[in-house]
Amino acid sequence: MKRLSLSAMLLGSIMFIALILRTYNIGSNPPAISWDEASIGYNAYTILTSLKDEHGKLLPLDTFAAFGDYKPPIPIYLTVPFVAVLGLSEVAVRLPSAFSGVLTVWALYLLVLELFKGEKNSKGMALSSAAVLAISPWHIMLSRAGFEANIALLFLIVGMWMVLKAREYPVYFYFCWLPFVAGIYTFNSTRYAGPLIAASLLVYVYSSIKAARKQFVGGIIIALIVMLPILPHLVSKQARLRFEEVSIFSDLRTVLTSNSRRELDGFTWWSEVFHNRRVGYAREYLIHFFDNLEPRYLFIKGDGNPKFSIQDVGQLLLVSAPFVVIGLLRLIRDYPAIAALLGWWLFASIAPTAVARETPHALRTENGLPVYMIITAYGLLTSVMKATRVKKMWLLSIFYLLLFVSNFGYFWHNLIVHYPKEYSGEWQYGYKQAIELVQSKRNEYDTIVLTESIGRPYIYALFYERMPLLQFTNTKDASFDAAGFYNVYGFGPYRFTKEGVGKYEGRTLYILPPKDVPEGAAIVKSINLLNGVPVLIAFE
């Protein structure tokens, strides 16, 4: 029997660690599912049970309308088998992202191995890149919740690996563009970053394309055919509404500032130049672009949204900061072509997201995360290899390992012990507990009034009630508003409200925020966040 090589055992160990870090206690940490996770889960459930989405559309191939945000289809279809096996639950919704995260560690190993093929330390680079990704706070956070971006990143890396593999095996050109297409069906920002990265690969492997024109053209045709179902949506009014919702170019403050300053300057010619709204938007774009490269964001604090960061550690480990700098400088010196490819990869991951008002944004820019991992790994490896003696090399390796382990240990302790208590309110905690209360008192009330103050309650009611699609559609009171968003005002015994107490028929149970509870109300239960602060009060 053939013995496993050292590199295979190390890769297996890294993969196992990655699996544990992404699945341990995944059903309860993060402490509750977001409304997007609930939507993905419920639509997977309706596909499983009726072959239709929540709006009654049969097996959508282009998009799921959901809240009017038009979710890409692949994450929902990937969730269907997990719901079939595990039921409609938090674990079922999160495992596709978690397993994608683990596979991404392996895919990055293969990509780096191909990127540095023929080099003396290619396996060391590949293993180091996989290892730093396995313990990356950025990647762990996004792998432990049902984020579409995490699945899209796997497709992106697999596509890049296949393109590089096609240099040696031209048959890969037939299929290497399909993972990029899958990314378009998976996450919104990958629809822009993926093609930009694919375009850079055309330059990187141009000589191989010339030698395999038939396979290359065939692959492009296959990719375009697979893209046909989603093309109408990509140019639709709904897609434009989604863009306008988050775009800096729909923010009128830039225009108002421009007009105000031009007026103060008496509409002089030089004022028309300096305070032109186009200059203002260009400035805003650059500010938002470089937000994603701030050291505080990358190494100290992380994303301001607690869904993507524990707020006490950067998106990357602090100890990796010097190795990012060292690795970048040495890559430019030693492998300028690879450095250029990685630089474009990072640029392509940030550039499309810089048009959004909310920056930096760890979810939308996750496409560029592997660049930091590869650069960090090169900085680490070359720093160790510069040791002149084997003994010194081992000492350096142990020292760097201890640095990373201690920094990671601080992150992991806070994530597992403190994060759920400190940030349960950021995850719409309380809706599950409210639905469970309703289920325990189902026969005592005619109407359930549930607040919209902490999210979209209707999707939680559907999720935790495991509501059959036909029962929902036959009783729902819902409509799309002028902005294109889907609002559900009630179904069955449920009523959803932004207001306080109102007039409803029969025995009514209110579940509202504490500020909306009238004096003298008969309190049924106080639903508290994990830090003990009341978030919802059930009363008659």
Secondary structure, DSSP 4 states (H G I P E B T S, - for coil): -PPPPHHHHHHHHHHHHHHHHHHTTTTTSSSS--HHHHHHHHHHHHHHHHSB-TT--BS-SS-B-TTTT-B-SHHHHHHHHHHHHH-SSHHHHHHHHHHHHHHHHHHHHHHHHHHTTTSTTHHHHHHHHHHHHHT-HHHHHHHTTT-HHHHHHHHHHHHHHHHHHTTT-GGGGGTTTHHHHHHHTT-TTHHHHHHHHHHHHHHHTHHHHHHTHHHHHHHHHHHHHHHTTTHHHHTSHHHHHHHHHHBGGG-THHHHHHHHHHHHTTT-HHHHHHT-HHHHHHHHHHHHHHHTT-HIIIIIS--SSTTT--SSS-SS-GGGHHHHHHHHHHHHHH-HHHHHHHHHHHHHHHGGGGGBSS-S-TTTTGGGHHHHHHHHHHHHHHHHHT-SSHHHHHHHHHHHHHHHHHHHHHHHHIIIIIHHHHHGGGGTTTHHHHHHHHHHTGGG-SEEEEE-TTS-HHHHHHHHHT--HHHHHHH-EEEE-TTS-EEEEEETTEEEESSSS---SSSEEEEE-GGGPPTT--EEEEEE-TTS-EEEEEE-
